[in-house]
Amino acid sequence: MAVASHAVKASVPTTKGVYAYDPGLLIPIIGLFGLSIVMVFSASMSASSMEQGPALSVLRQQSLFVFLAALLMIAVSRIPLGLVEKAGPLLVIISMLVLALLLLPGIGTEVWGSVRWIKLGPLNLQPSEFAKVFLIIYIAGFLTRKREEMRTFSQGILIVSIVLAMFAGLLLMEPDFGSAVVIVATVFGMMFLGGIRYLHFFIILGTTVVGGIILVAAASYRMQRITAFMDPWSDPMNKGYQLIQSYIAFGRGGWSGIGLGESIQKLNYLPAARTDFLFAVIGEELGFIGVMLVLGLFIALIWRAFSLSRRAESLGNLFACCLAQGVGLLIAIEVLINTGVNMGVLPTKGLPLPFISQGGSSLLASSMAMGLLLAVARETTPRPGRKR
């Protein structure tokens, strides 16, 4: 009996001193960080005479953001999940206030017809990126506290729907239709996994789909994106231009790519080559192999998020379970939309590729989400005396 007890203790990893970070998360995260620096620099190598700025300046800026993102991820990973859960309602209130402030004259910064940014010194931060993470924290806490009420419409689902509608409404007023779609889809996924009734789920899903169709039909520029997606060659120099240039990038890449830094499409042919369409540059320079590498890193990351959610559920930590599911869904949906747009599977929409695209807000927010996953891993890692 003593021998068996000793064997069990020896098999349980200890966590004395510094917390051993989950390699199942760190390996894909480090890989994505590295790809971000390399590919953003590569996409800007020919931009020294363009308005985006010299390539070395872009490299320094992106490297700095990656460094800050890593620090933020480590800091968030050390916060107790109990404190994170308690902060959820306050975080969601702050998010809505900041999103509302964006709409006031003189506060929000307009770029390409949308008021999505707040200028803080030399930085332009996009509050909606952080609001996605904060809303996931709130919804995870709500699903944990109101688990039984979520089986009823008025006491659970209606409250979540009201909060979600307020968020989506503020995003649509910027306008930021893409972020609204991402956050609605993420919360719907969290509610579905949280065990709401199928009837209630399909009621709110159907209502949302009808509302989305109305919003698309009511805005001419959104309808133009749909028509351009259906037949980009009908207007190849205007509405279909982005998609056609992306097709060309992937077509030129072939199996192994034309070589790092050798992209032709980034030379002012492919719009937003360092942000929304960076995936197309990856396809051109690194080919099918590079595309599969990127997707493989994301799949590993998302798979690990849901593995942690199952582990948290088995330990009875429902908040950690819901939080990991929310983060996994958020990353999966953002990757699906960005890569789908780049490959012509979805209508054109301006959403960055998490971790990889240039831009501080998306990178910092994604790293914050990864910090939460690392916190889930920390609090569900077996310790001496704790049974799995």
C-alpha positions as CSV (number, residue, x, y, z in Angstrom):
1,M,0.0,0.0,0.0
2,A,2.8,2.3,0.9
3,V,4.6,1.5,-2.3
4,A,1.5,2.3,-4.4
5,S,1.0,5.6,-2.5
6,H,4.6,6.5,-3.2
7,A,4.2,5.7,-6.9
8,V,1.1,7.9,-7.2
9,K,2.8,10.8,-5.6
10,A,5.8,10.4,-7.8
11,S,3.6,10.5,-10.9
12,V,2.0,13.8,-10.0
13,P,4.0,16.8,-11.3
14,T,5.0,19.3,-8.7
15,T,4.6,23.0,-9.1
16,K,6.9,24.4,-6.4
17,G,8.3,27.8,-7.0
18,V,7.8,29.2,-10.5
19,Y,4.7,27.8,-12.3
20,A,5.7,25.6,-15.2
21,Y,3.9,27.0,-18.3
22,D,1.8,24.7,-20.4
23,P,4.0,23.6,-23.4
24,G,0.8,22.7,-25.4
25,L,0.0,26.4,-25.4
26,L,3.5,28.0,-25.4
27,I,4.8,26.1,-28.4
28,P,2.1,27.3,-30.9
29,I,2.1,30.8,-29.3
30,I,5.8,31.2,-29.7
31,G,5.6,29.8,-33.3
32,L,2.8,32.4,-34.1
33,F,4.8,35.2,-32.5
34,G,7.8,34.3,-34.6
35,L,5.8,34.1,-37.8
36,S,4.3,37.5,-37.0
37,I,7.7,39.2,-36.9
38,V,9.0,37.4,-40.0
39,M,6.0,37.8,-42.2
40,V,5.1,41.4,-41.3
41,F,8.8,42.3,-42.0
42,S,8.7,40.3,-45.2
43,A,5.4,42.0,-46.3
44,S,6.9,45.4,-45.7
45,M,10.4,44.9,-47.2
46,S,9.4,46.7,-50.4
47,A,7.6,49.4,-48.6
48,S,10.5,51.7,-47.9
49,S,9.4,54.3,-50.4
50,M,5.7,53.9,-49.6
51,E,3.5,55.7,-47.1
52,Q,3.6,52.7,-44.7
53,G,7.1,53.6,-43.7
54,P,10.5,51.9,-43.9
55,A,10.7,48.1,-43.5
56,L,13.1,48.3,-40.6
57,S,10.8,50.7,-38.8
58,V,7.9,48.2,-39.3
59,L,10.2,45.4,-38.0
60,R,11.1,47.3,-34.8
61,Q,7.5,48.3,-34.2
62,Q,6.1,44.7,-34.6
63,S,9.0,43.3,-32.5
64,L,8.1,45.8,-29.7
65,F,4.4,44.8,-29.9
66,V,5.3,41.1,-29.7
67,F,7.5,41.8,-26.7
68,L,4.8,43.8,-24.9
69,A,2.3,41.1,-25.8
70,A,4.4,38.4,-24.2
71,L,4.8,40.5,-21.0
72,L,1.0,41.1,-20.9
73,M,0.3,37.4,-21.5
74,I,2.6,36.4,-18.6
75,A,1.1,39.1,-16.3
76,V,-2.5,37.9,-17.0
77,S,-1.5,34.3,-16.5
78,R,-0.6,35.0,-12.9
79,I,-4.0,36.5,-12.0
80,P,-6.2,34.1,-10.0
81,L,-9.2,33.1,-12.0
82,G,-11.5,33.8,-9.0
83,L,-10.4,37.5,-9.3
84,V,-10.9,37.4,-13.0
85,E,-14.5,36.1,-12.6
86,K,-15.3,38.8,-10.0
87,A,-14.0,41.5,-12.3
88,G,-16.2,40.3,-15.3
89,P,-19.2,42.7,-14.7
90,L,-16.9,45.7,-14.2
91,L,-14.9,44.9,-17.3
92,V,-17.9,44.6,-19.5
93,I,-19.3,48.0,-18.2
94,I,-15.9,49.7,-18.9
95,S,-15.9,48.1,-22.3
96,M,-19.3,49.5,-23.2
97,L,-18.4,52.9,-21.9
98,V,-15.3,53.1,-23.9
99,L,-17.1,51.9,-27.1
100,A,-19.7,54.6,-26.5
101,L,-17.0,57.2,-26.0
102,L,-15.6,56.4,-29.4
103,L,-18.8,57.7,-31.0
104,L,-18.3,61.2,-29.4
105,P,-16.7,63.8,-31.7
106,G,-13.1,64.4,-31.0
107,I,-12.5,61.2,-29.1
108,G,-12.5,58.4,-31.7
109,T,-10.1,58.4,-34.6
110,E,-11.5,57.8,-38.0
111,V,-9.7,55.5,-40.4
112,W,-11.1,54.4,-43.7
113,G,-14.5,55.7,-42.8
114,S,-14.8,53.9,-39.5
115,V,-14.3,55.3,-36.0
116,R,-12.8,52.3,-34.2
117,W,-9.6,53.7,-32.7
118,I,-8.5,55.9,-29.8
119,K,-5.3,57.7,-30.1
120,L,-3.0,57.4,-27.1
121,G,0.2,59.3,-27.8
122,P,1.9,57.5,-30.7
123,L,-0.4,54.5,-30.5
124,N,-3.8,53.9,-32.0
125,L,-5.7,51.3,-29.9
126,Q,-8.8,49.6,-31.0
127,P,-11.0,49.1,-27.9
128,S,-13.2,46.5,-29.6
129,E,-10.4,44.0,-29.6
130,F,-10.1,44.1,-25.9
131,A,-13.9,44.3,-25.5
132,K,-14.2,40.8,-27.1
133,V,-12.0,39.3,-24.3
134,F,-13.8,41.2,-21.5
135,L,-17.2,40.1,-22.8
136,I,-16.0,36.5,-22.9
137,I,-14.9,36.8,-19.2
138,Y,-18.3,38.2,-18.3
139,I,-20.3,35.5,-20.2
140,A,-18.1,32.7,-18.7
141,G,-18.9,34.0,-15.2
142,F,-22.6,34.4,-16.0
143,L,-22.8,30.9,-17.4
144,T,-21.1,29.6,-14.2
145,R,-23.3,31.6,-11.7
146,K,-26.6,31.1,-13.7
147,R,-26.1,27.6,-14.9
148,E,-29.7,26.5,-13.9
149,E,-31.3,29.8,-15.0
150,M,-29.8,29.3,-18.5
151,R,-32.3,26.6,-19.0
152,T,-35.0,29.2,-18.9
153,F,-35.5,32.0,-21.5
154,S,-36.4,35.0,-19.4
155,Q,-34.0,34.6,-16.5
156,G,-30.9,33.6,-18.4
157,I,-30.8,33.7,-22.2
158,L,-32.7,37.0,-22.3
159,I,-30.2,38.8,-20.1
160,V,-27.2,37.5,-22.1
161,S,-29.0,38.5,-25.3
162,I,-29.6,42.1,-24.1
163,V,-25.9,42.5,-23.1
164,L,-24.8,41.0,-26.4
165,A,-27.2,43.3,-28.4
166,M,-25.9,46.4,-26.6
167,F,-22.3,45.3,-27.5
168,A,-23.2,44.5,-31.1
169,G,-25.1,47.8,-31.4
170,L,-22.1,49.9,-30.3
171,L,-19.8,48.0,-32.7
172,L,-22.2,48.5,-35.6
173,M,-22.4,52.2,-35.0
174,E,-18.6,52.6,-35.5
175,P,-19.2,50.7,-37.9
176,D,-17.4,47.4,-37.3
177,F,-19.7,44.6,-38.7
178,G,-16.9,42.1,-38.6
179,S,-16.2,42.4,-34.9
180,A,-19.9,42.3,-34.2
181,V,-20.2,39.0,-36.1
182,V,-17.2,37.5,-34.2
183,I,-18.4,38.4,-30.8
184,V,-22.0,37.3,-31.5
185,A,-20.8,33.9,-32.9
186,T,-18.5,33.4,-29.9
187,V,-21.1,34.1,-27.3
188,F,-23.6,31.9,-29.2
189,G,-21.1,29.1,-29.2
190,M,-20.5,29.5,-25.4
191,M,-24.2,29.4,-24.7
192,F,-24.6,26.3,-26.8
193,L,-21.7,24.5,-25.1
194,G,-23.1,25.8,-21.7
195,G,-26.2,23.6,-22.2
196,I,-29.0,25.9,-23.2
197,R,-32.1,24.3,-24.6
198,Y,-32.0,23.6,-28.4
199,L,-35.3,25.4,-28.9
200,H,-34.1,28.6,-27.2
201,F,-30.8,28.4,-29.1
202,F,-32.4,28.1,-32.5
203,I,-34.9,30.9,-31.7
204,I,-32.1,33.4,-30.9
205,L,-29.9,32.1,-33.8
206,G,-32.8,32.5,-36.3
207,T,-33.6,36.0,-35.0
208,T,-29.9,37.0,-35.3
209,V,-29.6,35.6,-38.8
210,V,-32.7,37.5,-39.9
211,G,-31.3,40.7,-38.3
212,G,-27.9,40.2,-40.0
213,I,-29.6,39.8,-43.4
214,I,-31.5,43.0,-42.8
215,L,-28.3,44.8,-41.8
216,V,-26.5,43.6,-44.9
217,A,-29.4,44.6,-47.2
218,A,-29.8,48.0,-45.6
219,A,-26.2,49.0,-46.3
220,S,-25.2,49.3,-49.9
221,Y,-21.5,48.8,-49.3
222,R,-22.2,45.5,-47.5
223,M,-24.4,44.4,-50.4
224,Q,-21.6,45.3,-52.8
225,R,-19.2,43.1,-50.9
226,I,-21.6,40.2,-51.2
227,T,-22.0,40.7,-55.0
228,A,-18.2,41.1,-55.4
229,F,-17.7,37.8,-53.4
230,M,-20.2,36.0,-55.7
231,D,-18.5,37.3,-58.9
232,P,-15.4,39.4,-58.3
233,W,-14.6,39.4,-62.1
234,S,-17.7,41.5,-62.7
235,D,-15.8,44.5,-61.2
236,P,-12.1,43.5,-61.2
237,M,-10.7,47.0,-60.7
238,N,-13.0,48.0,-57.8
239,K,-15.2,45.8,-55.6
240,G,-13.6,42.6,-56.8
241,Y,-10.0,43.9,-56.7
242,Q,-8.9,42.6,-53.3
243,L,-10.3,39.1,-53.8
244,I,-8.7,38.7,-57.3
245,Q,-5.3,39.9,-56.1
246,S,-5.6,37.4,-53.2
247,Y,-6.4,34.6,-55.7
248,I,-3.3,35.6,-57.7
249,A,-1.1,35.4,-54.5
250,F,-2.2,31.9,-53.6
251,G,-2.0,30.8,-57.2
252,R,1.6,32.0,-57.6
253,G,2.6,30.3,-54.3
254,G,1.9,26.8,-55.4
255,W,3.1,24.0,-53.1
256,S,6.3,25.5,-51.7
257,G,6.0,29.3,-52.4
258,I,8.2,31.6,-54.4
259,G,10.4,32.4,-51.5
260,L,10.4,34.5,-48.4
261,G,10.4,38.2,-49.3
262,E,9.8,37.5,-53.0
263,S,6.1,38.3,-53.1
264,I,4.9,40.4,-56.0
265,Q,1.4,40.9,-54.8
266,K,2.5,42.9,-51.7
267,L,4.0,45.6,-54.1
268,N,0.9,47.7,-53.9
269,Y,-1.2,45.1,-55.7
270,L,-2.7,43.4,-52.7
271,P,-4.4,46.0,-50.3
272,A,-3.6,45.6,-46.5
273,A,-0.8,43.1,-47.3
274,R,0.5,43.4,-43.7
275,T,-2.8,43.2,-41.9
276,D,-6.1,41.8,-43.3
277,F,-4.5,40.0,-46.3
278,L,-1.2,38.9,-44.7
279,F,-2.4,35.3,-45.0
280,A,-2.4,35.7,-48.8
281,V,1.3,36.9,-48.7
282,I,2.1,33.8,-46.6
283,G,0.5,31.7,-49.3
284,E,2.5,33.4,-52.1
285,E,5.9,33.3,-50.4
286,L,5.6,30.0,-48.4
287,G,3.1,28.2,-50.5
288,F,0.8,25.4,-49.4
289,I,3.4,24.2,-46.9
290,G,3.4,27.6,-45.2
291,V,-0.3,27.9,-45.2
292,M,-0.6,24.4,-43.5
293,L,2.0,25.4,-41.0
294,V,0.1,28.4,-39.9
295,L,-3.2,26.5,-39.8
296,G,-1.5,23.7,-37.9
297,L,-0.3,26.1,-35.2
298,F,-3.8,27.5,-34.8
299,I,-5.4,24.1,-34.7
300,A,-2.9,23.0,-32.0
301,L,-3.7,26.1,-30.0
302,I,-7.5,25.8,-30.3
303,W,-7.3,22.0,-29.6
304,R,-5.4,22.7,-26.4
305,A,-7.9,25.3,-25.3
306,F,-10.7,22.8,-25.5
307,S,-8.6,20.1,-23.8
308,L,-8.1,22.5,-20.9
309,S,-11.8,23.2,-20.8
310,R,-12.5,19.5,-20.5
311,R,-9.9,19.2,-17.8
312,A,-11.4,22.1,-15.9
313,E,-14.9,20.6,-16.1
314,S,-13.6,17.3,-14.8
315,L,-12.2,19.1,-11.8
316,G,-15.5,21.0,-11.2
317,N,-14.1,24.4,-12.2
318,L,-16.9,25.6,-14.3
319,F,-15.7,29.1,-14.8
320,A,-12.3,27.9,-16.1
321,C,-14.2,25.5,-18.4
322,C,-16.4,28.2,-19.9
323,L,-13.5,30.7,-20.1
324,A,-11.3,28.2,-22.0
325,Q,-14.2,27.4,-24.4
326,G,-14.8,31.1,-25.0
327,V,-11.1,31.9,-25.8
328,G,-10.9,28.8,-28.1
329,L,-14.1,29.8,-29.9
330,L,-12.9,33.4,-30.3
331,I,-9.5,32.4,-31.9
332,A,-11.2,29.8,-34.1
333,I,-13.8,32.2,-35.4
334,E,-11.3,35.0,-36.1
335,V,-9.0,32.6,-37.9
336,L,-11.9,31.1,-39.9
337,I,-13.1,34.5,-41.0
338,N,-9.7,35.9,-41.9
339,T,-8.5,32.8,-43.8
340,G,-11.9,32.4,-45.4
341,V,-11.8,35.9,-46.7
342,N,-8.3,35.6,-48.0
343,M,-9.1,32.4,-49.9
344,G,-12.4,33.6,-51.2
345,V,-14.6,31.3,-49.2
346,L,-16.2,34.3,-47.3
347,P,-17.1,37.8,-48.4
348,T,-14.4,40.4,-47.8
349,K,-14.3,41.8,-44.3
350,G,-11.6,43.7,-42.5
351,L,-10.4,41.4,-39.7
352,P,-6.8,40.7,-38.8
353,L,-5.3,37.3,-38.4
354,P,-4.8,36.7,-34.7
355,F,-1.1,36.9,-33.4
356,I,0.3,37.3,-37.0
357,S,-1.2,40.4,-38.6
358,Q,0.5,43.8,-38.0
359,G,-1.2,45.9,-35.3
360,G,-0.9,46.3,-31.6
361,S,-4.5,46.0,-30.5
362,S,-5.2,42.6,-32.0
363,L,-1.9,41.2,-30.8
364,L,-2.2,42.5,-27.3
365,A,-5.8,41.4,-27.0
366,S,-5.0,37.9,-28.3
367,S,-2.1,37.6,-25.9
368,M,-4.4,38.6,-23.1
369,A,-6.7,35.8,-24.1
370,M,-3.7,33.4,-24.1
371,G,-2.8,34.6,-20.6
372,L,-6.3,33.6,-19.5
373,L,-5.7,30.1,-21.0
374,L,-2.4,29.8,-19.2
375,A,-4.2,30.8,-16.0
376,V,-6.7,28.0,-16.6
377,A,-3.8,25.6,-17.2
378,R,-2.1,26.7,-14.0
379,E,-5.2,26.3,-11.8
380,T,-6.1,22.9,-13.3
381,T,-2.5,21.4,-13.2
382,P,-2.3,18.6,-10.7
383,R,-0.4,19.3,-7.6
384,P,0.6,17.1,-4.6
385,G,-2.5,16.4,-2.7
386,R,-4.8,17.4,-5.6
387,K,-6.7,14.7,-7.4
388,R,-7.3,15.0,-11.1
